[in-house]
């Protein structure tokens, strides 16, 4: 019998191995197809490395440079990054770090030179301790951490290498010179590759990310409102949220802070690559990203009202379906217009964008005012008998449901404590608050009010987005807005 | 006159330089005081570097190791990180990367050895291109990028160094062996320093961060509710939000994703350092972090209703002050209880936590039901005359205010376009939508409903937090919950 199970396992394993090449191929294909620039970048790195190793492999070149050629290889491996900005940021950090460290090391060497061997050893040891400690502490300053962390590490590394070597090698200056040349050659190849051969710009990435984010928000809002007024009952499981298409659309916005800042940092090292503007306004993109996040939190709240435990009956929801959907579609249209204006690098016209929204707001207001009985409690004489009956039935059903659940729960509490009990309780318990909430009667009136208020709140936040996009248009010298058929 | 201004500038500059040492000192002091472990870490790095450079500086040691000692220095600079987990992660990545690369390089060397010089050069060039390209492409796979990025870079670096060197150096094996010893010594010192001398654990950081985040959320909720029912009119400027104490408290939660994941990644490399549990449950902390972020978005929405343009008059708000504040303080208490249970590493009791909340919910429900006239439009006969009068007056005032502003705005639009006009418009325009919103009458009833709904929604989300904290308590083998005076 164990032999059998072993056989089975072996078979399953073989099956898996047979399939895995296909799986790996598909995976590789997917990573490459998602962004073909990745494959190009990989080829660029391979090509640069081969180029730089020619220094070693070709006899006449090697005679010129000798063993130091290894430093050119090292530089290419470490410095050549995906985008031009990242390469420049790393390369320049490395360059300045090395230069500073070398200067400092030579000053120390100059001081120590006069004295005996023992004093020199002590002096070198002390300076390594001092520089090591202070440099490491420097890396904790947020500004330095953010912009120059790599440079500081290279500074420390180079300083130590030179100081320590100088104790044993006599002509340290010649050694340093040879290495510096090689690092120069390596850096040169990196810059050539990243700036001139199929360059990827961090600035472009930031620009495109911003567009994607705005469009994602637009899609989320539309989907949220459509689903809210959908007649079918939606699910309210938190784990499902993670796979939710609405969530997929706005999640990139929520966690965009670090990506945005890194891209902006790298973009700030890039030379101008557009004829339109003298400088890429990366800080404005970061600011716009912040406002978009703020807007995104509003969308999360809106999305939350889809998943909430307290629900307005669909018949009441339907009363506000049309004005709400209209308002949402106007907001969506406005966002699409904004993303289009960024995509086409032209300025937007806030008046055109907001006019329709204000009309939609007015309609919603009218719809709300025409239904005053909505916001009454169940004890109000204003309810139509039908609605009153419906409300009572729902409340009753829920209360009974609640009660029966409470019983199950309290009986489980009376059991002696143990692991199996704990897991059981865990399955039952999360529904406790939910039931407590659903059984309350106020629930019926609140959610639609909250939903409308959140929608209106989004309009208010949209203003900040429009403002920042407008500012971006000015700072980035986008095309002027033209009134006629220019609007996409 | 220009001389005068020059003098002034020089004076100002001198003034600045005089003050700057003090400023720098204060800055250094602040960075150190914020987290004294930073200073300790800096001293540790300095000490390790000095220790490792003794290999070079002391005659008997140097005789044993020779020039290769430089690799030990390099290893210490690059590998020794702030927390034990980060050091281990980097060190092991470096170690495995180096070993793999060395093995592969020797296989290639073994194949190429048989042939002539030219073939060898071509073979080496081709293998460098191939390995360079494929390794770089590998770095784009999200899983590898997240866990092994550094190892892959080191693999590429080492492979190139060995392959290229092997072409010129005859006894490459001896060279590699010498360097490997040195890297071993360097790594040994790093591990010793980070694991045994004042160790900082990523796991501890993750644990403490989680506590801080929960407490921050608790404070935010309390502050939000207090401010909402505050009689004074709060400001509603978005730039102010950034400095807002409420915002300060929850902002750490919102952008915590990347920090959490990095800490968890590093923590997963750490050996167990507690007697209680066999493994640090870092993934559960990440999951709890996700739920806390989800909860945090709810707090953002609540905070948003403080800053919204549509306001319920304070007299109406005051009607719900007590039950709302009670519910909020119960939620706050629950969060504090949860953070306390994590801090003291004991399991929590969900029943104790949620019982009071349900009572508070019931009270809020009663309060809402006792004020049915609240949710009426202005045309309902249910309003007390006084409230009706108040509402009409407010609406009128707002409408007039709105009208006068609309006029200013449209007159500015009629001006010819130009830069100065644009800036002027920018100042006026953001208020457009705000006014459109405030002038609508439905506004009066909505916001308090939205506020209450959001508060109730928070209670629903609190359940997920409790569930995850409970799971954490079980997975991390926290102390059992005791019923008597154990509750903090």
Contacts between the chains, C-beta under 8 A, distances in Angstrom:
chain1	res1	chain2	res2	distance
A	27	B	141	7.5
A	28	B	137	7.7
A	31	B	137	7.5
A	31	B	140	5.4
A	31	B	141	5.9
A	32	B	137	7.5
A	35	B	140	7.8
A	38	B	137	6.5
A	38	B	140	4.7
A	39	B	137	6.6
A	41	B	136	6.6
A	42	B	132	7.9
A	42	B	133	4.7
A	42	B	134	7.2
A	42	B	136	4.1
A	42	B	137	3.9
A	42	B	140	7.9
A	43	B	133	5.6
A	45	B	132	5.2
A	45	B	133	6.6
A	45	B	136	4.2
A	46	B	128	7.5
A	46	B	129	4.4
A	46	B	130	7.0
A	46	B	131	7.9
A	46	B	132	3.8
A	46	B	133	3.3
A	46	B	136	7.0
A	47	B	129	6.8
A	48	B	132	7.8
A	49	B	128	5.2
A	49	B	129	6.8
A	49	B	132	4.1
A	49	B	160	6.3
A	50	B	125	5.3
A	50	B	126	8.0
A	50	B	128	5.4
A	50	B	129	4.5
A	50	B	132	7.2
A	53	B	124	7.2
A	53	B	125	6.5
A	53	B	128	5.3
A	53	B	160	6.9
A	53	B	163	7.9
A	53	B	164	5.2
A	54	B	125	7.3
A	56	B	164	4.6
A	56	B	165	7.9
A	56	B	167	6.2
A	56	B	168	6.7
A	57	B	121	4.4
A	57	B	124	6.3
A	57	B	125	6.1
A	57	B	164	7.5
A	57	B	167	6.2
A	58	B	121	7.5
A	62	B	168	7.1
A	67	B	168	7.4
A	69	B	164	7.5
A	70	B	161	6.1
A	70	B	164	6.6
A	70	B	165	6.7
A	73	B	160	5.0
A	73	B	161	6.7
A	73	B	164	6.0
A	74	B	157	6.5
A	74	B	161	7.2
A	77	B	153	6.9
A	77	B	156	5.4
A	77	B	157	4.6
A	77	B	160	6.3
A	78	B	153	7.3
A	78	B	157	7.1
A	121	B	57	4.4
A	121	B	58	7.5
A	124	B	53	7.2
A	124	B	57	6.3
A	125	B	50	5.2
A	125	B	53	6.4
A	125	B	54	7.3
A	125	B	57	6.1
A	128	B	46	7.5
A	128	B	49	5.2
A	128	B	50	5.4
A	128	B	53	5.3
A	129	B	46	4.4
A	129	B	47	6.8
A	129	B	49	6.8
A	129	B	50	4.4
A	130	B	46	7.0
A	131	B	46	7.9
A	132	B	42	8.0
A	132	B	45	5.2
A	132	B	46	3.9
A	132	B	48	7.8
A	132	B	49	4.1
A	132	B	50	7.2
A	133	B	42	4.7
A	133	B	43	5.6
A	133	B	45	6.6
A	133	B	46	3.3
A	134	B	42	7.3
A	136	B	41	6.6
A	136	B	42	4.2
A	136	B	45	4.2
A	136	B	46	7.0
A	137	B	28	7.6
A	137	B	31	7.5
A	137	B	32	7.5
A	137	B	38	6.5
A	137	B	39	6.6
A	137	B	42	3.9
A	140	B	31	5.4
A	140	B	35	7.8
A	140	B	38	4.7
A	140	B	42	7.9
A	141	B	27	7.4
A	141	B	31	5.9
A	153	B	77	6.8
A	153	B	78	7.2
A	156	B	77	5.5
A	157	B	74	6.5
A	157	B	77	4.7
A	157	B	78	7.1
A	160	B	49	6.3
A	160	B	53	6.9
A	160	B	73	5.1
A	160	B	77	6.3
A	161	B	70	6.0
A	161	B	73	6.7
A	161	B	74	7.2
A	163	B	53	8.0
A	164	B	53	5.2
A	164	B	56	4.6
A	164	B	57	7.5
A	164	B	69	7.5
A	164	B	70	6.6
A	164	B	73	6.0
A	165	B	56	7.9
A	165	B	70	6.7
A	167	B	56	6.2
A	167	B	57	6.1
A	168	B	56	6.7
A	168	B	62	7.1
A	168	B	67	7.4
A	238	B	291	7.8
A	238	B	294	7.3
A	238	B	464	5.7
A	241	B	294	8.0
A	254	B	254	7.6
A	254	B	293	7.8
A	254	B	297	7.7
A	255	B	255	7.7
A	255	B	257	4.8
A	255	B	258	7.4
A	257	B	255	4.7
A	258	B	255	7.4
A	258	B	258	4.8
A	291	B	238	7.7
A	293	B	254	7.8
A	294	B	238	7.3
A	294	B	241	8.0
A	297	B	254	7.7
A	297	B	297	5.5
A	297	B	300	4.1
A	297	B	301	6.7
A	297	B	304	7.3
A	298	B	301	7.1
A	298	B	304	6.5
A	300	B	297	4.1
A	300	B	300	7.5
A	300	B	301	7.3
A	301	B	297	6.7
A	301	B	298	7.1
A	301	B	300	7.3
A	301	B	301	3.5
A	301	B	304	7.2
A	301	B	454	7.1
A	304	B	297	7.3
A	304	B	298	6.5
A	304	B	301	7.2
A	304	B	457	5.8
A	304	B	461	8.0
A	305	B	453	7.6
A	305	B	457	7.5
A	308	B	453	7.6
A	308	B	457	5.4
A	308	B	460	6.6
A	309	B	460	5.2
A	310	B	453	7.1
A	310	B	456	6.3
A	310	B	457	7.9
A	350	B	429	5.6
A	350	B	432	7.9
A	351	B	413	7.0
A	351	B	429	8.0
A	354	B	432	6.0
A	354	B	433	5.8
A	357	B	433	7.0
A	358	B	432	7.8
A	358	B	433	7.0
A	358	B	436	4.5
A	361	B	436	5.9
A	361	B	437	6.6
A	361	B	440	6.5
A	362	B	436	7.9
A	362	B	440	7.2
A	364	B	442	7.5
A	365	B	440	4.3
A	365	B	441	6.6
A	365	B	442	4.8
A	368	B	377	7.5
A	368	B	442	4.2
A	368	B	446	8.0
A	369	B	377	5.2
A	369	B	379	7.3
A	369	B	441	6.5
A	369	B	442	6.2
A	372	B	376	5.5
A	372	B	377	3.7
A	372	B	379	6.2
A	372	B	380	5.0
A	374	B	375	7.4
A	375	B	374	7.4
A	375	B	375	2.5
A	375	B	376	6.1
A	375	B	377	7.6
A	375	B	445	6.0
A	375	B	449	7.6
A	376	B	372	5.5
A	376	B	375	6.3
A	376	B	376	6.6
A	376	B	382	7.8
A	377	B	368	7.5
A	377	B	369	5.2
A	377	B	372	3.8
A	377	B	375	7.7
A	379	B	369	7.3
A	379	B	372	6.3
A	380	B	372	5.0
A	380	B	382	7.2
A	382	B	376	7.9
A	382	B	380	7.1
A	382	B	382	7.4
A	413	B	351	7.0
A	422	B	474	7.2
A	426	B	467	7.1
A	426	B	470	6.8
A	426	B	471	7.7
A	429	B	350	5.6
A	429	B	351	7.8
A	429	B	467	7.6
A	430	B	463	5.3
A	430	B	464	7.5
A	430	B	467	5.4
A	432	B	350	7.9
A	432	B	354	6.1
A	432	B	358	7.8
A	432	B	463	7.5
A	433	B	354	5.8
A	433	B	357	6.9
A	433	B	358	6.9
A	433	B	459	5.8
A	433	B	460	6.3
A	433	B	462	7.1
A	433	B	463	4.8
A	434	B	460	6.2
A	434	B	463	6.8
A	436	B	354	8.0
A	436	B	358	4.5
A	436	B	361	5.9
A	436	B	362	7.9
A	437	B	361	6.6
A	437	B	456	6.0
A	437	B	459	6.6
A	437	B	460	6.1
A	440	B	361	6.4
A	440	B	362	7.2
A	440	B	365	4.2
A	441	B	365	6.6
A	441	B	369	6.5
A	442	B	364	7.5
A	442	B	365	4.8
A	442	B	368	4.2
A	442	B	369	6.2
A	442	B	452	7.8
A	443	B	456	7.9
A	445	B	375	5.9
A	445	B	449	7.2
A	446	B	368	8.0
A	446	B	449	5.4
A	446	B	452	6.1
A	446	B	453	4.4
A	446	B	456	7.2
A	447	B	453	5.8
A	449	B	375	7.5
A	449	B	445	7.1
A	449	B	446	5.4
A	449	B	449	3.5
A	449	B	450	6.1
A	449	B	453	6.9
A	450	B	449	6.1
A	450	B	450	4.3
A	450	B	452	7.9
A	450	B	453	3.3
A	450	B	454	6.5
A	450	B	457	7.9
A	452	B	442	7.9
A	452	B	446	6.1
A	452	B	450	8.0
A	453	B	305	7.5
A	453	B	308	7.6
A	453	B	310	7.1
A	453	B	446	4.4
A	453	B	447	5.8
A	453	B	449	6.8
A	453	B	450	3.3
A	454	B	301	7.1
A	454	B	450	6.5
A	456	B	310	6.3
A	456	B	437	6.0
A	456	B	443	7.9
A	456	B	446	7.2
A	457	B	304	5.8
A	457	B	305	7.5
A	457	B	308	5.4
A	457	B	310	8.0
A	457	B	450	7.9
A	459	B	433	5.8
A	459	B	437	6.6
A	460	B	308	6.6
A	460	B	309	5.2
A	460	B	433	6.2
A	460	B	434	6.2
A	460	B	437	6.0
A	461	B	304	7.9
A	462	B	433	7.1
A	463	B	430	5.3
A	463	B	432	7.4
A	463	B	433	4.7
A	463	B	434	6.9
A	464	B	238	5.7
A	464	B	430	7.5
A	467	B	426	7.1
A	467	B	429	7.6
A	467	B	430	5.4
A	470	B	426	6.9
A	471	B	426	7.6
A	474	B	422	7.1
